[in-house]
């Protein structure tokens, strides 16, 4: 049953909020259906509530745009403030979506229209500050129309009713600066964020952020990034996702500069042209992730550094061991080759000097010294194989030198013991040749010694043999293999 309210007849209640209630009404004199909004507290409203209601009416009254619900009348009847506006028969976007996303191109077309309307309001000096699906109505021509300027603010108005620290807007759709209560930062870019939050709902069927309580929702708005819309709606084109996420950037400077830029980029998408927006770069995402998870990133970095350092040391040690192993193998092969050559080449020469006798039949001390020297050359290889390393070669060298000195002193008797002068000369000659071997190189000096051994010298043969063996042992078994 309609009830009279001044020149209007209130037919039915359309909805109510924290500050007002909206009725479907009829103006009998004009014969038109309108929507009438009354201040909920009526004549008992506080001064702040009354000022807010007046500001809402004044902000919307100066806007005439096809995608904004227009206000036709404002006044007060029996102490009850009210204003009358266009009645839109269709549902709001929240009811239209109802948990399901809209087709991408339809959602994009509506975003283009709404962004144009918001830009028009900004040019008229009005901020909406509460853009969300329930504040957008769809008329019979399927045009989206923005309504409820209850939180609107005139640009440049510093005497508003809002104080710093007071949260404005709906938690799931509010910009971070609104969620944090930073009133001085709320401006055009806050409405750009609101357009992105509204579009996110259109293409996913849900708000960008939602939690069990408003406080938890605001914490999500401040501290986390929204889930990529394509994860909730895989068919969503990548360009539309990029536009949406650019609007929802935490830092206002990373959003579109104006609502007109949003409309332009959406139009470029609809016309199959490249959009201006670019997805957030990987370094930017990494910086944001690091700032949100400082402790976890620090701990993970420390573990990775420790593992990398340990792996590096292990690989370096393995590489050094491999190089040493290869060097040892090369030195061993060269040593065995030289020992074989020395034994093979010396045998006929020494037999010739001994009158064609066998090695073991050399007469006197010379034969004894020769046997010791010849045996030392062969024992080098045997001891290397038995002891398997540098220690074996060093033992061969020391043994051969001791045997040579014993032969020089006359422990073996024979010709060497009887001729101290020649033995002393042979010893000095051997020492000089050992030094020369170390300086010039084993292979080169070995050839020189081998040539000298052809010259007749009864005591030079065993001394030279011992010198070669000792020089070889010192050069290869001790110096090269021990490094």
DRENDO-1510 file (C-alpha; in Angstrom, 1 decimal, always signed):
<recs>
REC; n; res; u; v; w
REC; 1; UNK; +0.0; +0.0; +0.0 .
REC; 2; UNK; +1.7; +3.3; -1.1 .
REC; 3; UNK; +2.1; +5.8; +1.6 .
REC; 4; UNK; +2.3; +9.5; +0.9 .
REC; 5; UNK; +5.6; +11.4; +1.4 .
REC; 6; UNK; +5.2; +15.0; +0.3 .
REC; 7; UNK; +4.6; +15.0; -3.4 .
REC; 8; UNK; +5.7; +11.4; -3.7 .
REC; 9; UNK; +4.0; +8.0; -3.0 .
REC; 10; UNK; +6.4; +5.5; -1.5 .
REC; 11; UNK; +5.6; +2.1; -3.1 .
REC; 12; UNK; +8.1; -0.4; -1.8 .
REC; 13; UNK; +11.5; -0.5; -0.1 .
REC; 14; UNK; +14.4; -1.3; -2.5 .
REC; 15; UNK; +17.2; -1.5; +0.0 .
REC; 16; UNK; +18.9; +0.1; +3.0 .
REC; 17; UNK; +22.4; +0.8; +4.2 .
REC; 18; UNK; +24.1; +2.2; +7.2 .
REC; 19; UNK; +23.0; +5.7; +6.6 .
REC; 20; UNK; +19.8; +5.6; +4.5 .
REC; 21; UNK; +17.0; +3.6; +3.0 .
REC; 22; UNK; +15.8; +3.7; -0.7 .
REC; 23; UNK; +12.2; +3.4; -1.8 .
REC; 24; UNK; +10.6; +2.9; -5.1 .
REC; 25; UNK; +8.2; +5.9; -5.4 .
REC; 26; UNK; +5.9; +7.6; -7.8 .
REC; 27; UNK; +5.5; +11.3; -8.6 .
REC; 28; UNK; +1.7; +11.6; -9.3 .
REC; 29; UNK; +1.9; +15.0; -10.8 .
REC; 30; UNK; +4.6; +14.0; -13.3 .
REC; 31; UNK; +3.5; +10.5; -13.7 .
REC; 32; UNK; +7.0; +9.0; -13.4 .
REC; 33; UNK; +8.6; +6.4; -11.2 .
REC; 34; UNK; +11.6; +7.4; -9.2 .
REC; 35; UNK; +13.8; +6.2; -6.4 .
REC; 36; UNK; +13.7; +8.2; -3.2 .
REC; 37; UNK; +16.4; +8.0; -0.6 .
REC; 38; UNK; +15.7; +9.0; +3.0 .
REC; 39; UNK; +18.1; +9.6; +5.8 .
REC; 40; UNK; +17.7; +6.6; +8.1 .
REC; 41; UNK; +17.8; +8.6; +11.4 .
REC; 42; UNK; +15.4; +11.2; +10.0 .
REC; 43; UNK; +15.0; +14.3; +12.1 .
REC; 44; UNK; +17.2; +12.7; +14.8 .
REC; 45; UNK; +20.3; +12.4; +12.6 .
REC; 46; UNK; +23.6; +13.7; +13.8 .
REC; 47; UNK; +25.1; +16.8; +12.3 .
REC; 48; UNK; +27.8; +14.7; +10.7 .
REC; 49; UNK; +25.3; +12.3; +9.2 .
REC; 50; UNK; +23.2; +15.2; +7.9 .
REC; 51; UNK; +26.3; +16.8; +6.3 .
REC; 52; UNK; +27.3; +13.6; +4.7 .
REC; 53; UNK; +23.8; +13.1; +3.2 .
REC; 54; UNK; +23.7; +16.7; +1.8 .
REC; 55; UNK; +27.2; +16.1; +0.3 .
REC; 56; UNK; +26.0; +13.0; -1.4 .
REC; 57; UNK; +23.0; +14.7; -2.9 .
REC; 58; UNK; +25.1; +17.7; -4.0 .
REC; 59; UNK; +27.8; +15.6; -5.6 .
REC; 60; UNK; +25.4; +13.5; -7.6 .
REC; 61; UNK; +23.1; +16.4; -8.5 .
REC; 62; UNK; +25.7; +18.0; -10.7 .
REC; 63; UNK; +26.4; +14.9; -12.7 .
REC; 64; UNK; +24.5; +14.2; -15.9 .
REC; 65; UNK; +25.9; +11.2; -17.7 .
REC; 66; UNK; +24.2; +8.2; -19.3 .
REC; 67; UNK; +26.1; +5.8; -17.0 .
REC; 68; UNK; +25.4; +7.7; -13.8 .
REC; 69; UNK; +22.1; +7.7; -12.0 .
REC; 70; UNK; +20.9; +11.3; -12.0 .
REC; 71; UNK; +19.3; +13.2; -9.1 .
REC; 72; UNK; +16.2; +15.3; -9.8 .
REC; 73; UNK; +15.1; +16.6; -6.4 .
REC; 74; UNK; +16.5; +17.3; -3.0 .
REC; 75; UNK; +14.7; +18.6; +0.1 .
REC; 76; UNK; +13.3; +18.0; +3.5 .
REC; 77; UNK; +9.7; +16.9; +4.4 .
REC; 78; UNK; +8.6; +17.1; +8.0 .
REC; 79; UNK; +12.2; +17.2; +9.2 .
REC; 80; UNK; +13.1; +14.2; +7.0 .
REC; 81; UNK; +15.9; +14.9; +4.5 .
REC; 82; UNK; +15.5; +13.1; +1.1 .
REC; 83; UNK; +16.5; +13.2; -2.5 .
REC; 84; UNK; +14.8; +11.7; -5.6 .
REC; 85; UNK; +16.8; +10.1; -8.4 .
REC; 86; UNK; +16.2; +7.9; -11.5 .
REC; 87; UNK; +14.7; +4.5; -10.9 .
REC; 88; UNK; +16.6; +1.7; -12.6 .
REC; 89; UNK; +14.5; -1.4; -13.0 .
REC; 90; UNK; +17.3; -3.9; -13.5 .
REC; 91; UNK; +19.5; -5.6; -10.9 .
REC; 92; UNK; +22.8; -4.5; -9.6 .
REC; 93; UNK; +26.1; -6.1; -10.8 .
REC; 94; UNK; +26.5; -8.0; -7.6 .
REC; 95; UNK; +23.2; -9.8; -8.1 .
REC; 96; UNK; +23.9; -10.2; -11.8 .
REC; 97; UNK; +27.2; -12.0; -11.2 .
REC; 98; UNK; +26.0; -14.0; -8.2 .
REC; 99; UNK; +29.2; -16.1; -8.0 .
REC; 100; UNK; +29.7; -16.6; -11.7 .
REC; 101; UNK; +31.9; -14.5; -14.0 .
REC; 102; UNK; +30.5; -12.6; -16.9 .
REC; 103; UNK; +31.6; -13.2; -20.5 .
REC; 104; UNK; +35.0; -11.4; -20.9 .
REC; 105; UNK; +34.0; -9.1; -23.7 .
REC; 106; UNK; +30.7; -8.1; -22.0 .
REC; 107; UNK; +32.6; -7.3; -18.8 .
REC; 108; UNK; +35.2; -5.4; -20.8 .
REC; 109; UNK; +32.5; -3.3; -22.5 .
REC; 110; UNK; +30.9; -2.4; -19.2 .
REC; 111; UNK; +34.2; -1.5; -17.7 .
REC; 112; UNK; +34.8; +0.9; -20.6 .
REC; 113; UNK; +31.5; +2.6; -20.0 .
REC; 114; UNK; +32.0; +2.8; -16.2 .
REC; 115; UNK; +35.5; +4.1; -16.6 .
REC; 116; UNK; +34.2; +6.8; -18.9 .
REC; 117; UNK; +31.6; +7.8; -16.3 .
REC; 118; UNK; +34.1; +7.9; -13.5 .
REC; 119; UNK; +36.4; +10.1; -15.6 .
REC; 120; UNK; +33.5; +12.4; -16.2 .
REC; 121; UNK; +32.8; +12.6; -12.5 .
REC; 122; UNK; +36.4; +13.4; -11.8 .
REC; 123; UNK; +36.4; +16.2; -14.4 .
REC; 124; UNK; +33.3; +17.6; -12.5 .
REC; 125; UNK; +35.3; +17.5; -9.3 .
REC; 126; UNK; +33.7; +14.5; -7.7 .
REC; 127; UNK; +35.3; +11.3; -6.2 .
REC; 128; UNK; +33.1; +8.3; -5.7 .
REC; 129; UNK; +35.3; +6.4; -3.3 .
REC; 130; UNK; +33.0; +3.4; -3.0 .
REC; 131; UNK; +32.9; +1.7; -6.4 .
REC; 132; UNK; +31.7; -1.9; -6.1 .
REC; 133; UNK; +29.3; -4.2; -8.0 .
REC; 134; UNK; +26.3; -3.4; -5.6 .
REC; 135; UNK; +26.6; +0.3; -6.4 .
REC; 136; UNK; +26.2; -0.3; -10.2 .
REC; 137; UNK; +22.7; -0.9; -11.6 .
REC; 138; UNK; +21.9; -2.3; -15.0 .
REC; 139; UNK; +18.9; -0.7; -16.7 .
REC; 140; UNK; +16.6; -2.2; -19.3 .
REC; 141; UNK; +18.9; -1.2; -22.1 .
REC; 142; UNK; +21.7; -3.2; -20.3 .
REC; 143; UNK; +23.6; +0.0; -19.5 .
REC; 144; UNK; +25.6; +0.0; -16.3 .
REC; 145; UNK; +24.9; +3.1; -14.2 .
REC; 146; UNK; +26.8; +4.2; -11.1 .
REC; 147; UNK; +24.8; +5.1; -8.0 .
REC; 148; UNK; +25.2; +5.7; -4.3 .
REC; 149; UNK; +27.5; +8.6; -3.9 .
REC; 150; UNK; +27.3; +8.3; -0.2 .
REC; 151; UNK; +31.1; +8.4; +0.3 .
REC; 152; UNK; +31.6; +10.9; -2.5 .
REC; 153; UNK; +34.0; +13.8; -2.0 .
REC; 154; UNK; +34.5; +17.0; -3.9 .
REC; 155; UNK; +38.0; +17.3; -5.3 .
REC; 156; UNK; +39.9; +20.0; -3.4 .
REC; 157; UNK; +37.5; +20.0; -0.5 .
REC; 158; UNK; +39.7; +19.8; +2.7 .
REC; 159; UNK; +36.8; +20.4; +5.1 .
REC; 160; UNK; +35.2; +17.1; +4.6 .
REC; 161; UNK; +33.7; +15.1; +7.4 .
REC; 162; UNK; +36.3; +12.4; +7.2 .
REC; 163; UNK; +39.3; +12.3; +9.6 .
REC; 164; UNK; +42.7; +10.7; +9.2 .
REC; 165; UNK; +42.6; +7.0; +10.3 .
REC; 166; UNK; +39.0; +6.5; +9.4 .
REC; 167; UNK; +38.4; +3.7; +6.9 .
REC; 168; UNK; +36.3; +4.6; +3.9 .
REC; 169; UNK; +34.7; +2.2; +1.4 .
REC; 170; UNK; +33.9; -1.5; +1.4 .
REC; 171; UNK; +36.8; -3.7; +2.7 .
REC; 172; UNK; +37.0; -6.1; -0.2 .
REC; 173; UNK; +37.0; -3.3; -2.8 .
REC; 174; UNK; +38.8; -0.4; -1.1 .
REC; 175; UNK; +42.2; +0.8; -2.2 .
REC; 176; UNK; +45.1; +0.2; +0.1 .
REC; 177; UNK; +45.3; +3.9; +1.0 .
REC; 178; UNK; +41.6; +3.8; +2.0 .
REC; 179; UNK; +42.1; +0.6; +3.9 .
REC; 180; UNK; +45.0; +2.2; +5.9 .
REC; 181; UNK; +43.0; +5.3; +6.6 .
REC; 182; UNK; +45.4; +7.6; +4.8 .
REC; 183; UNK; +42.8; +10.1; +3.8 .
REC; 184; UNK; +45.2; +12.6; +2.4 .
REC; 185; UNK; +46.3; +10.1; -0.3 .
REC; 186; UNK; +42.7; +9.3; -1.4 .
REC; 187; UNK; +42.1; +10.7; -4.8 .
REC; 188; UNK; +41.6; +9.9; -8.5 .
REC; 189; UNK; +43.8; +6.9; -8.3 .
REC; 190; UNK; +41.7; +5.4; -5.5 .
REC; 191; UNK; +38.7; +5.4; -7.9 .
REC; 192; UNK; +41.0; +3.8; -10.6 .
REC; 193; UNK; +41.7; +1.0; -8.0 .
REC; 194; UNK; +37.9; +0.7; -7.4 .
REC; 195; UNK; +37.3; +0.2; -11.2 .
REC; 196; UNK; +39.9; -2.6; -11.1 .
REC; 197; UNK; +38.2; -4.2; -8.1 .
REC; 198; UNK; +34.8; -4.0; -9.7 .
REC; 199; UNK; +36.1; -5.5; -12.9 .
REC; 200; UNK; +37.9; -8.3; -11.0 .
REC; 201; UNK; +34.5; -9.2; -9.6 .
REC; 202; UNK; +32.9; -9.2; -13.0 .
REC; 203; UNK; +35.4; -11.6; -14.5 .
REC; 204; UNK; +35.9; -13.9; -11.5 .
REC; 205; UNK; +32.6; -13.8; -9.7 .
REC; 206; UNK; +34.2; -12.7; -6.4 .
REC; 207; UNK; +35.9; -9.7; -4.8 .
REC; 208; UNK; +39.7; -9.4; -5.0 .
REC; 209; UNK; +40.0; -9.9; -1.3 .
REC; 210; UNK; +37.7; -11.7; +1.1 .
REC; 211; UNK; +38.2; -13.0; +4.6 .
REC; 212; UNK; +36.1; -14.0; +7.7 .
REC; 213; UNK; +36.1; -10.5; +9.2 .
REC; 214; UNK; +36.4; -7.0; +7.8 .
REC; 215; UNK; +39.7; -6.5; +9.7 .
REC; 216; UNK; +41.2; -9.6; +8.2 .
REC; 217; UNK; +40.0; -8.5; +4.7 .
REC; 218; UNK; +41.7; -5.1; +5.2 .
REC; 219; UNK; +44.9; -6.8; +6.2 .
REC; 220; UNK; +44.8; -8.8; +2.9 .
REC; 221; UNK; +44.3; -5.6; +1.0 .
REC; 222; UNK; +47.4; -4.1; +2.6 .
REC; 223; UNK; +49.7; -7.1; +2.6 .
REC; 224; UNK; +48.9; -9.5; -0.2 .
REC; 225; UNK; +48.6; -9.4; -4.0 .
REC; 226; UNK; +45.2; -10.5; -5.5 .
REC; 227; UNK; +45.0; -13.9; -7.1 .
REC; 228; UNK; +45.5; -13.7; -10.8 .
REC; 229; UNK; +42.0; -13.6; -12.4 .
REC; 230; UNK; +43.0; -16.1; -15.0 .
REC; 231; UNK; +43.5; -18.7; -12.3 .
REC; 232; UNK; +39.8; -18.3; -11.4 .
REC; 233; UNK; +38.6; -17.9; -15.0 .
REC; 234; UNK; +41.1; -19.5; -17.4 .
REC; 235; UNK; +39.4; -18.3; -20.6 .
REC; 236; UNK; +40.0; -14.7; -19.6 .
REC; 237; UNK; +42.2; -13.0; -22.2 .
REC; 238; UNK; +45.7; -12.0; -21.0 .
REC; 239; UNK; +45.2; -8.4; -21.9 .
REC; 240; UNK; +42.1; -8.0; -19.7 .
REC; 241; UNK; +44.0; -9.6; -16.8 .
REC; 242; UNK; +46.8; -7.1; -17.4 .
REC; 243; UNK; +44.4; -4.2; -17.3 .
REC; 244; UNK; +42.7; -5.5; -14.2 .
REC; 245; UNK; +46.0; -6.0; -12.3 .
REC; 246; UNK; +47.4; -2.7; -13.3 .
REC; 247; UNK; +44.3; -1.0; -11.8 .
REC; 248; UNK; +44.8; -3.1; -8.6 .
REC; 249; UNK; +48.5; -2.1; -8.1 .
REC; 250; UNK; +49.3; -1.4; -4.4 .
REC; 251; UNK; +51.3; +1.7; -5.2 .
REC; 252; UNK; +49.1; +4.4; -6.7 .
REC; 253; UNK; +51.9; +5.4; -9.1 .
REC; 254; UNK; +51.8; +2.0; -10.8 .
REC; 255; UNK; +48.1; +2.3; -11.7 .
REC; 256; UNK; +46.6; +4.1; -14.6 .
REC; 257; UNK; +47.0; +7.8; -14.2 .
REC; 258; UNK; +43.3; +8.4; -14.9 .
REC; 259; UNK; +40.1; +6.6; -15.5 .
REC; 260; UNK; +40.2; +7.7; -19.1 .
REC; 261; UNK; +43.4; +5.7; -19.6 .
REC; 262; UNK; +41.5; +2.6; -18.3 .
REC; 263; UNK; +38.7; +3.2; -20.8 .
REC; 264; UNK; +41.2; +3.8; -23.7 .
REC; 265; UNK; +43.1; +0.5; -23.0 .
REC; 266; UNK; +39.9; -1.5; -22.8 .
REC; 267; UNK; +38.7; +0.0; -26.1 .
REC; 268; UNK; +42.0; -1.0; -27.6 .
REC; 269; UNK; +41.4; -4.5; -26.5 .
REC; 270; UNK; +37.9; -4.5; -27.9 .
REC; 271; UNK; +39.2; -3.3; -31.2 .
REC; 272; UNK; +41.9; -6.0; -31.3 .
REC; 273; UNK; +44.7; -3.5; -30.9 .
REC; 274; UNK; +47.7; -3.8; -28.5 .
REC; 275; UNK; +47.1; -2.4; -25.1 .
REC; 276; UNK; +49.5; +0.1; -23.4 .
REC; 277; UNK; +49.7; -1.7; -20.1 .
REC; 278; UNK; +52.4; -4.3; -19.5 .
REC; 279; UNK; +52.4; -7.1; -17.0 .
REC; 280; UNK; +54.4; -6.6; -13.8 .
REC; 281; UNK; +58.0; -7.5; -14.4 .
REC; 282; UNK; +59.7; -10.5; -12.6 .
REC; 283; UNK; +62.1; -8.2; -10.7 .
REC; 284; UNK; +59.2; -6.1; -9.4 .
REC; 285; UNK; +57.3; -9.2; -8.3 .
REC; 286; UNK; +60.4; -10.5; -6.6 .
REC; 287; UNK; +60.9; -7.2; -4.7 .
REC; 288; UNK; +57.3; -7.3; -3.6 .
REC; 289; UNK; +57.5; -10.9; -2.5 .
REC; 290; UNK; +60.7; -10.2; -0.6 .
REC; 291; UNK; +59.2; -7.2; +1.3 .
REC; 292; UNK; +56.2; -9.4; +2.3 .
REC; 293; UNK; +58.3; -12.3; +3.5 .
REC; 294; UNK; +61.5; -10.7; +4.8 .
REC; 295; UNK; +62.3; -13.4; +7.4 .
REC; 296; UNK; +61.6; -16.4; +5.2 .
REC; 297; UNK; +63.5; -15.0; +2.3 .
REC; 298; UNK; +66.5; -14.2; +4.6 .
REC; 299; UNK; +66.5; -17.7; +6.0 .
REC; 300; UNK; +66.2; -19.3; +2.6 .
REC; 301; UNK; +69.0; -17.1; +1.2 .
REC; 302; UNK; +71.3; -18.1; +4.1 .
REC; 303; UNK; +70.6; -21.8; +3.4 .
REC; 304; UNK; +71.2; -21.4; -0.3 .
REC; 305; UNK; +74.5; -19.5; +0.3 .
REC; 306; UNK; +75.7; -22.2; +2.7 .
REC; 307; UNK; +74.8; -25.0; +0.3 .
REC; 308; UNK; +76.4; -23.2; -2.6 .
REC; 309; UNK; +79.6; -22.6; -0.7 .
REC; 310; UNK; +79.8; -26.2; +0.5 .
REC; 311; UNK; +79.2; -27.5; -3.0 .
REC; 312; UNK; +81.9; -25.1; -4.3 .
REC; 313; UNK; +84.5; -26.3; -1.8 .
REC; 314; UNK; +83.6; -29.9; -2.5 .
REC; 315; UNK; +83.9; -29.4; -6.3 .
REC; 316; UNK; +87.2; -27.5; -5.9 .
REC; 317; UNK; +88.6; -30.3; -3.7 .
REC; 318; UNK; +87.5; -32.9; -6.2 .
REC; 319; UNK; +89.1; -30.9; -9.0 .
REC; 320; UNK; +92.4; -30.6; -7.2 .
REC; 321; UNK; +92.4; -34.3; -6.4 .
REC; 322; UNK; +91.6; -35.1; -10.1 .
REC; 323; UNK; +94.4; -32.9; -11.3 .
REC; 324; UNK; +96.9; -34.5; -8.8 .
REC; 325; UNK; +95.7; -37.9; -9.8 .
REC; 326; UNK; +96.3; -37.2; -13.5 .
REC; 327; UNK; +99.7; -35.7; -12.8 .
REC; 328; UNK; +100.7; -38.7; -10.7 .
REC; 329; UNK; +99.6; -41.0; -13.5 .
REC; 330; UNK; +101.5; -39.1; -16.1 .
REC; 331; UNK; +104.6; -39.0; -13.9 .
REC; 332; UNK; +104.4; -42.7; -13.2 .
REC; 333; UNK; +104.1; -43.5; -16.9 .
REC; 334; UNK; +107.1; -41.4; -17.7 .
REC; 335; UNK; +109.1; -42.9; -14.9 .
REC; 336; UNK; +108.3; -46.5; -16.0 .
REC; 337; UNK; +109.2; -45.6; -19.6 .
REC; 338; UNK; +112.6; -44.1; -18.6 .
REC; 339; UNK; +113.4; -47.0; -16.2 .
REC; 340; UNK; +112.7; -49.5; -19.0 .
REC; 341; UNK; +114.8; -47.6; -21.5 .
REC; 342; UNK; +117.6; -47.2; -19.1 .
REC; 343; UNK; +117.7; -50.9; -18.2 .
REC; 344; UNK; +117.5; -52.0; -21.8 .
REC; 345; UNK; +120.1; -49.6; -23.1 .
REC; 346; UNK; +122.7; -50.0; -20.3 .
REC; 347; UNK; +122.8; -53.8; -20.3 .
REC; 348; UNK; +124.6; -54.3; -23.7 .
REC; 349; UNK; +127.0; -51.5; -22.9 .
REC; 350; UNK; +127.9; -52.8; -19.5 .
REC; 351; UNK; +128.3; -56.4; -20.9 .
REC; 352; UNK; +130.6; -55.0; -23.6 .
REC; 353; UNK; +132.7; -53.3; -20.9 .
REC; 354; UNK; +132.8; -56.6; -18.9 .
REC; 355; UNK; +134.1; -58.6; -21.8 .
REC; 356; UNK; +130.8; -60.1; -22.9 .
REC; 357; UNK; +130.2; -61.6; -19.5 .
REC; 358; UNK; +126.8; -61.8; -17.9 .
REC; 359; UNK; +125.9; -59.0; -15.6 .
REC; 360; UNK; +126.3; -61.1; -12.5 .
REC; 361; UNK; +129.8; -62.3; -13.6 .
REC; 362; UNK; +131.5; -58.9; -13.6 .
REC; 363; UNK; +134.8; -59.4; -11.6 .
REC; 364; UNK; +135.9; -57.6; -8.5 .
REC; 365; UNK; +134.3; -54.6; -6.8 .
REC; 366; UNK; +133.2; -53.2; -10.2 .
REC; 367; UNK; +130.9; -56.1; -10.7 .
REC; 368; UNK; +129.4; -55.7; -7.3 .
REC; 369; UNK; +128.8; -52.0; -7.7 .
REC; 370; UNK; +127.3; -52.6; -11.2 .
REC; 371; UNK; +124.9; -55.2; -9.8 .
REC; 372; UNK; +123.8; -52.8; -7.1 .
REC; 373; UNK; +123.3; -50.0; -9.6 .
REC; 374; UNK; +121.5; -52.1; -12.2 .
REC; 375; UNK; +119.3; -53.6; -9.4 .
REC; 376; UNK; +118.4; -50.1; -8.2 .
REC; 377; UNK; +117.0; -49.2; -11.6 .
REC; 378; UNK; +114.8; -52.2; -11.6 .
REC; 379; UNK; +113.8; -51.9; -8.0 .
REC; 380; UNK; +112.5; -48.3; -8.6 .
REC; 381; UNK; +109.6; -49.7; -10.6 .
REC; 382; UNK; +109.0; -52.6; -8.2 .
REC; 383; UNK; +108.9; -50.4; -5.1 .
REC; 384; UNK; +106.7; -47.9; -6.9 .
REC; 385; UNK; +104.2; -50.6; -7.7 .
REC; 386; UNK; +104.5; -52.1; -4.2 .
REC; 387; UNK; +104.2; -48.9; -2.2 .
REC; 388; UNK; +102.0; -47.1; -4.7 .
REC; 389; UNK; +103.1; -43.5; -4.3 .
REC; 390; UNK; +105.7; -40.9; -3.6 .
REC; 391; UNK; +107.1; -42.6; -0.6 .
REC; 392; UNK; +108.2; -45.6; -2.6 .
REC; 393; UNK; +110.1; -43.5; -5.1 .
REC; 394; UNK; +111.8; -41.6; -2.3 .
REC; 395; UNK; +112.9; -44.9; -0.6 .
REC; 396; UNK; +114.4; -46.2; -3.9 .
REC; 397; UNK; +116.4; -43.0; -4.2 .
REC; 398; UNK; +117.8; -43.1; -0.7 .
REC; 399; UNK; +118.6; -46.8; -1.0 .
REC; 400; UNK; +120.5; -46.4; -4.2 .
REC; 401; UNK; +122.5; -43.5; -2.9 .
REC; 402; UNK; +123.5; -45.5; +0.2 .
REC; 403; UNK; +124.6; -48.4; -1.9 .
REC; 404; UNK; +126.6; -46.2; -4.2 .
REC; 405; UNK; +128.4; -44.6; -1.2 .
REC; 406; UNK; +129.1; -48.0; +0.3 .
REC; 407; UNK; +130.7; -49.0; -3.0 .
REC; 408; UNK; +132.7; -45.8; -3.1 .
REC; 409; UNK; +134.1; -46.4; +0.4 .
REC; 410; UNK; +135.2; -49.9; -0.5 .
REC; 411; UNK; +132.5; -52.0; +1.2 .
REC; 412; UNK; +132.2; -54.1; -1.9 .
REC; 413; UNK; +136.0; -54.5; -2.3 .
REC; 414; UNK; +137.6; -54.8; -5.8 .
REC; 415; UNK; +138.9; -52.2; -8.1 .
REC; 416; UNK; +136.8; -49.4; -6.8 .
REC; 417; UNK; +138.2; -49.8; -3.2 .
REC; 418; UNK; +141.8; -49.9; -4.4 .
REC; 419; UNK; +141.7; -46.7; -6.3 .
REC; 420; UNK; +140.3; -44.0; -4.1 .
REC; 421; UNK; +141.4; -41.2; -6.4 .
REC; 422; UNK; +139.4; -42.4; -9.3 .
REC; 423; UNK; +136.5; -43.3; -7.1 .
REC; 424; UNK; +136.5; -39.8; -5.6 .
REC; 425; UNK; +136.6; -38.3; -9.1 .
REC; 426; UNK; +133.7; -40.6; -10.2 .
REC; 427; UNK; +131.7; -39.5; -7.3 .
REC; 428; UNK; +132.2; -35.8; -8.0 .
REC; 429; UNK; +131.4; -36.4; -11.7 .
REC; 430; UNK; +128.2; -38.2; -10.7 .
REC; 431; UNK; +127.2; -35.4; -8.4 .
REC; 432; UNK; +127.8; -32.8; -11.2 .
REC; 433; UNK; +125.7; -34.9; -13.5 .
REC; 434; UNK; +122.9; -35.2; -11.0 .
REC; 435; UNK; +122.8; -31.4; -10.7 .
REC; 436; UNK; +122.8; -31.1; -14.5 .
REC; 437; UNK; +120.0; -33.6; -14.8 .
REC; 438; UNK; +117.8; -31.5; -12.5 .
REC; 439; UNK; +118.6; -28.4; -14.4 .
REC; 440; UNK; +118.6; -29.6; -18.0 .
REC; 441; UNK; +116.1; -32.4; -17.8 .
REC; 442; UNK; +116.4; -36.1; -17.2 .
REC; 443; UNK; +115.9; -37.3; -20.8 .
REC; 444; UNK; +118.5; -34.9; -22.4 .
REC; 445; UNK; +121.2; -35.5; -19.8 .
REC; 446; UNK; +120.6; -39.2; -19.8 .
REC; 447; UNK; +121.6; -39.3; -23.5 .
REC; 448; UNK; +124.7; -37.4; -22.7 .
REC; 449; UNK; +125.6; -39.8; -19.9 .
REC; 450; UNK; +125.0; -42.7; -22.2 .
REC; 451; UNK; +127.4; -41.4; -24.8 .
REC; 452; UNK; +130.1; -40.8; -22.1 .
REC; 453; UNK; +129.8; -44.4; -21.0 .
REC; 454; UNK; +131.0; -45.7; -24.3 .
REC; 455; UNK; +134.5; -44.2; -23.5 .
REC; 456; UNK; +136.8; -46.6; -21.7 .
REC; 457; UNK; +136.8; -46.1; -18.0 .
REC; 458; UNK; +136.9; -49.0; -15.7 .
REC; 459; UNK; +135.6; -47.1; -12.7 .
REC; 460; UNK; +133.5; -44.6; -14.7 .
REC; 461; UNK; +130.9; -47.2; -15.7 .
REC; 462; UNK; +129.5; -48.2; -12.3 .
REC; 463; UNK; +129.8; -44.6; -11.1 .
REC; 464; UNK; +127.9; -43.3; -14.1 .
REC; 465; UNK; +125.3; -46.0; -13.7 .
REC; 466; UNK; +124.8; -45.0; -10.0 .
REC; 467; UNK; +124.7; -41.4; -11.0 .
REC; 468; UNK; +122.0; -42.0; -13.6 .
REC; 469; UNK; +119.9; -44.0; -11.2 .
REC; 470; UNK; +120.3; -41.5; -8.4 .
REC; 471; UNK; +119.5; -38.6; -10.7 .
REC; 472; UNK; +116.5; -40.3; -12.1 .
REC; 473; UNK; +115.2; -41.2; -8.7 .
REC; 474; UNK; +115.6; -37.8; -7.3 .
REC; 475; UNK; +114.2; -36.0; -10.3 .
REC; 476; UNK; +111.1; -38.2; -10.9 .
REC; 477; UNK; +110.4; -40.1; -7.8 .
REC; 478; UNK; +110.9; -37.4; -5.3 .
REC; 479; UNK; +110.5; -34.0; -7.0 .
REC; 480; UNK; +107.7; -34.4; -9.5 .
REC; 481; UNK; +105.5; -37.0; -7.8 .
REC; 482; UNK; +105.7; -35.3; -4.4 .
REC; 483; UNK; +104.2; -32.0; -5.5 .
</recs>
